[in-house]
């Protein structure tokens, strides 16, 4: 958005008064999600994303494209900040504990779907598959549950360790 477009926007108080509560909440959520996604993209472009064994991010952008995207994301984050100020959108606090619990629970459920018996829905399986695959999948799933137990108890596990 250019300077002329910014100047034509209503002042903060008036802009905020243009929205009812539901509209304001929806605007807030969409801006928060957009900001989060742009920040994730910014991390990926900066090379600060954690390395993964099973997901390779192939940098297929030219240096010119990458520079453009980096600058454009910065510009968009500034626009989001300005829009949030103008419409009195405040930061939302999100619990890391609840986010971890939700993500780990979903991942645990997804892992149950790759056990030998569950894979039968994708076609015939080798009869030995379960005995070789399931214990390994269970080890990962058990590790997720262990994390959930610790975060569900507020930071201490059953052994009393902090």
C-alpha positions, 0 to 999 in steps of 0.5 A: 500500500502506498503513502496516499492509500495510508493517508486515506485511512480513517484515524485510529479511533474512528477505524476501531469504532467501525467494527463490531466486536465479532468483526474486531475479533475476526480481524484480530485472529486473521492478522495474528495468523498472517503475522505468524505465517510471515514470521515463519517464512522469514525464519525459513528464508533466513536459514534459521529453521531447524534442520530436519531429517525427513523434510528437506527445504530446497532453496529454489529461489534465485538470490534476486527472488529471495531478496525481494521476498525478504523485503516484501515480508518485512514490508507486510509485517510493517503493514500488519503492525500499522493496521493493528495499531489503527484498528486497536488490535492487541497481541493475543497471549497464547499458552506454550503449554497448551500449544505443545499439548495440542500438537503432541496429542495430534502427533500421537494420534497420527502415529497410531495410524502408521502402525502395522494393523492401521496400514492395512487400510492402504493395502495388504501388509506383510504379516511381520510388519507389526512386530518390526514397525509397531515397537518403534512407532510406540517408542516415539508415541511414548516419548510424546506422552512422556512430554505431555505428562510433564507439561500437564503436571506443571513441570514435574514428572512422577519421579518428582524431578523438576 
